[in-house]
Amino acid sequence: MLIDIKDIVKIYEVGTVKVDALRGINLQIKGNEYLAIMGPSGSGKSTLMNILGCLDTPTSGTYNFADQAVSEMEDNQLAEIRNREIGFVFQTFNLLPRATALHNVELPLIYSGTPSTKRKKLAKEALEKVGLADRMNHKPNELSGGQRQRVAIARALVNNPKIILADEPTGNLDTRTGEEIMEIFEDIHEAGNTIILVTHEEYIAEHTNRIVRLRDGLIERDEAV
Amino acid sequence: MRLFNMKFLIELWEGFKVALMALRDHKMRSFLTTLGIVIGITTVIAIHAIIIGLNNAFYSSISALGSDNLYISKFAWASREDWIKALHRKDITMKEADAIKKFATSVKAVAPTVSARRTVKYGSEKLTGCNIIGTSEDYTITANVLPEFGRPLSELDVDHRRNVCIIGFEIAEELFKKANPLGRRITVGMHKFRVIGVMEKRGNMLGHNLDTEIIIPIGVFQKLYGSHRWFTIEVKVTDARLIEEAKDELTGILRRVRKVPPGKENDFAINQQDVIADLYKSFTTALYAVAFGVGAISLIVGGIGIMNIMLVSVTERTREIGIRKAIGAKNKDILWQFLVESVMVSSIGGIIGITVGFAIAKLIASSTFLSASISPISIIIGVCFIGIVGISFGIFPAYKASRLNPIIALRYE
């Protein structure tokens, strides 16, 4: 099992008010799955996404990632997991505005300590994979939204991670561009990667093989497409 | 271990590149931020260079006094002693000089000296305010001055009170231009003197032009201009290491000659070059203190400026920090990134400061008699300051950046 989550509870304290974001989630994900997490806002899907992506730790419960107990890790270990095992794709792209496409893609390799020449080679390959070989030295503001998201996907792929976590990856794109991005995800999935997609668009979720629906911090339904 | 170092270097280099980009994007802001550092480093470097110049000028000029010389007069140099009291003391005269010459075993030259300022004339040329020194043949030894040409005072000149003189280098140039002054008769005040020698070029001593001096036999001086209270006996001891013993011997002789009763304090002073050196040292120490004070204050102000701008920078780049953390940057990576940036800002300020400071020192050197030179020490001090300021004022913003929660940072607009 690639991801094994048991009884995950997450409680936020906002001032004196306690918010139960997740109230006991159980979820297993195998390698090379392609699934969508859906739910209305406030359902806890962002919180689950953050925990899956090792950006946050649960209040209680266990999270095993590739047989490592993530729920017991410290900040530095989590950073290493994020760096080596997880590739993020965000709704707002989250590229460094001052850096070129190439440098943005290189970034994860910098933090894994890859030497410069190897880094450049891997980053170029990743950009070629998403069809941006001719845009490598452009900065984000010189690229279209779809191109920016492709740079972000290249960045997510460059460290050859075990899973790709995509949070509303088409949310800021028009329908046609969104479809193009979804095609890229399909290619990545076919190449053997595991992809977890967070979305509230049914037609996007339908690209996947499994949909997990959340409501009020609990899994409402978990079904194959 | 090697792998770790490699990784660290890669991250540091990234920090360097990011810092460079950030500085390029905010040129004006970065420049203003460095101003405090520039002023601080400029002050320290310039004053240090000037003090080195002062030191060179000072020590080369007081070396004319000689470390093995003693100067006996009614007045003590640079002391808080009561001047009025010293003024009422009995004048020092030839009697004391003769006694020292006769009895002292620890001295090799004794030159009684008196001086006055007079105008010197030759034909239509004249030079005002020349220092006329009445002395003996030993002055050549005590003042360490030999004639460039001609001859020095001889014992016969002194004993027979001949109207002869040895003139300073500048007097020879001014009065005689290119003509040979030897054997000519010049007018000093009201009286005629025959030039028998011209002194070598000697330069300045404590702002005093030694090249406008005229040396004449002391007997002539006293006959023409009178004796007076500034009578000083210059003594060169045989061995500089025995200078304290020489002082004791001279004190004994002087007390006997001046009939100072036992138990009464000396009514004369035996002066030494180191008194002036000490006075000078306390002056430069004060100058250093001022430089250090100004430098330290502007560095602190500059440092606060850096901290301020780094805090702004951290806030502006909250999202960037979130992105970096999401893709695997550790807290220490972010810490280093911002620390590199603040050290870079202060380094730029420091480099400008060192350059400007050096330029100011050179400017002062070219417009005054000082020979300002930049020393490696002041550069090392400057670099240390830069590092300390960059790190100590950059660490708080960097730490703040490194502690940001990636989830909140990613959401930051």
HADDOCK unambig.tbl for C-alpha pairs under 7 A between the chains (distance, minus, plus):
assign (segid A and resid 55 and name CA) (segid B and resid 326 and name CA) 6.81 0.50 0.50
assign (segid A and resid 55 and name CA) (segid B and resid 406 and name CA) 6.75 0.50 0.50
assign (segid A and resid 55 and name CA) (segid B and resid 407 and name CA) 6.61 0.50 0.50
assign (segid A and resid 76 and name CA) (segid B and resid 330 and name CA) 5.80 0.50 0.50
assign (segid A and resid 79 and name CA) (segid B and resid 325 and name CA) 6.99 0.50 0.50
assign (segid A and resid 79 and name CA) (segid B and resid 328 and name CA) 4.62 0.50 0.50
assign (segid A and resid 79 and name CA) (segid B and resid 329 and name CA) 6.28 0.50 0.50
assign (segid A and resid 79 and name CA) (segid B and resid 330 and name CA) 5.76 0.50 0.50
assign (segid A and resid 80 and name CA) (segid B and resid 328 and name CA) 5.78 0.50 0.50
assign (segid A and resid 82 and name CA) (segid B and resid 326 and name CA) 6.67 0.50 0.50
assign (segid A and resid 82 and name CA) (segid B and resid 327 and name CA) 5.89 0.50 0.50
assign (segid A and resid 82 and name CA) (segid B and resid 328 and name CA) 5.27 0.50 0.50
assign (segid A and resid 83 and name CA) (segid B and resid 327 and name CA) 5.20 0.50 0.50
assign (segid A and resid 83 and name CA) (segid B and resid 328 and name CA) 3.98 0.50 0.50
assign (segid A and resid 94 and name CA) (segid B and resid 323 and name CA) 6.43 0.50 0.50
assign (segid A and resid 96 and name CA) (segid B and resid 320 and name CA) 6.33 0.50 0.50
assign (segid A and resid 108 and name CA) (segid B and resid 327 and name CA) 5.65 0.50 0.50
assign (segid A and resid 108 and name CA) (segid B and resid 328 and name CA) 6.41 0.50 0.50
assign (segid A and resid 110 and name CA) (segid B and resid 10 and name CA) 6.49 0.50 0.50
assign (segid A and resid 110 and name CA) (segid B and resid 11 and name CA) 6.32 0.50 0.50
assign (segid A and resid 111 and name CA) (segid B and resid 11 and name CA) 6.62 0.50 0.50
assign (segid A and resid 111 and name CA) (segid B and resid 328 and name CA) 6.18 0.50 0.50
assign (segid A and resid 111 and name CA) (segid B and resid 329 and name CA) 5.72 0.50 0.50
assign (segid A and resid 113 and name CA) (segid B and resid 6 and name CA) 6.95 0.50 0.50
assign (segid A and resid 113 and name CA) (segid B and resid 7 and name CA) 4.17 0.50 0.50
assign (segid A and resid 113 and name CA) (segid B and resid 10 and name CA) 6.21 0.50 0.50
